Amino acid sequence: MGRRIVVSGGGTGIGLATAEAFAADGDRVVILGRRAEVLRAAADKVNAAHGADLVTWTSTDLSDPGQTRRAVEFIAADGPVDVVVTNAGGNVAPGNDGTLEGIADQFQRNFTANVLTAVLLTEGLLPHLTRPGGRIVHLSSVASLRGPGSYGGTKAHLHVYTYDLAKRLGAEGVTVNAVAPGYVQDTEFFGERGTPEFIAQQIGQTLTGQPGHPAEVAAAIRYLASPEAAYVTGQVLHINGGAQLGR
């Protein structure tokens, strides 16, 4: 029997690729998100590929404490959790109208979408996390190093949360790390902003001249969640083709 994995934002993009990577190892994966139809389609796709019901799902808004609590109860009903991957979020407020009210709304919306969703799910699942051997991986971004401010600031906040959790849980045999992707194709992240000109600009910033792919980020998450990575904790792994040098 494989491990139990929880992936938020697991219906598309990096989250779905992560669920696929763990399912390929025979692990049981619970994917979370707000859109039931997207989650159902993702679970059906992965399960059909492996001929087994490895992926289950529940729809929830992880920025809401009550909904998060119900999601945690749904997950915990089947036993302990080995790996938590917090991938929900995105730059949900890329701009503002220039007023103080608009700026406040932009920062609050991005904080809610990227920080609260990770913190509430993680804290809710901590009592159910395997000890020793539990793994937590947060999804950061290259924006944590270079902006934009309201979104990048939330991802930088996840770095501090990663460090704090690593200190809290290290003695219990639980590791906590983050991965910070740069431009990654085949996701819903950029939406209408992902014009050909924008994509060419993003790829042009890399040292490799290539975009990233969800499976590459998923492979890094899979490593950080593996038993072989027991000595890796409190780290942020940058995956951006050299567009931003790590520090």
HELIX and SHEET records of a PDB file:
HELIX    1   1 GLY A   13  ALA A   24  1                                  12    
HELIX    2   2 ALA A   36  HIS A   50  1                                  15    
HELIX    3   3 PRO A   65  ALA A   76  1                                  12    
HELIX    4   4 LEU A  100  PHE A  111  1                                  12    
HELIX    5   5 THR A  112  LEU A  116  3                                   5    
HELIX    6   6 THR A  117  LEU A  125  1                                   9    
HELIX    7   7 LEU A  126  HIS A  128  5                                   3    
HELIX    8   8 ALA A  143  ARG A  146  1                                   4    
HELIX    9   9 GLY A  149  LEU A  169  1                                  21    
HELIX   10  10 GLY A  170  GLU A  172  5                                   3    
HELIX   11  11 GLY A  191  ARG A  193  5                                   3    
HELIX   12  12 PRO A  196  GLY A  204  1                                   9    
HELIX   13  13 PRO A  214  LEU A  224  1                                  11    
HELIX   14  14 PRO A  227  ALA A  229  5                                   3    
SHEET    1   A 7 VAL A  55  SER A  59  0                                        
SHEET    2   A 7 ARG A  28  GLY A  33  1                                        
SHEET    3   A 7 ARG A   4  SER A   8  1                                        
SHEET    4   A 7 VAL A  83  THR A  86  1                                        
SHEET    5   A 7 ARG A 135  LEU A 139  1                                        
SHEET    6   A 7 THR A 175  PRO A 181  1                                        
SHEET    7   A 7 VAL A 236  ILE A 239  1                                        
END                                                                             
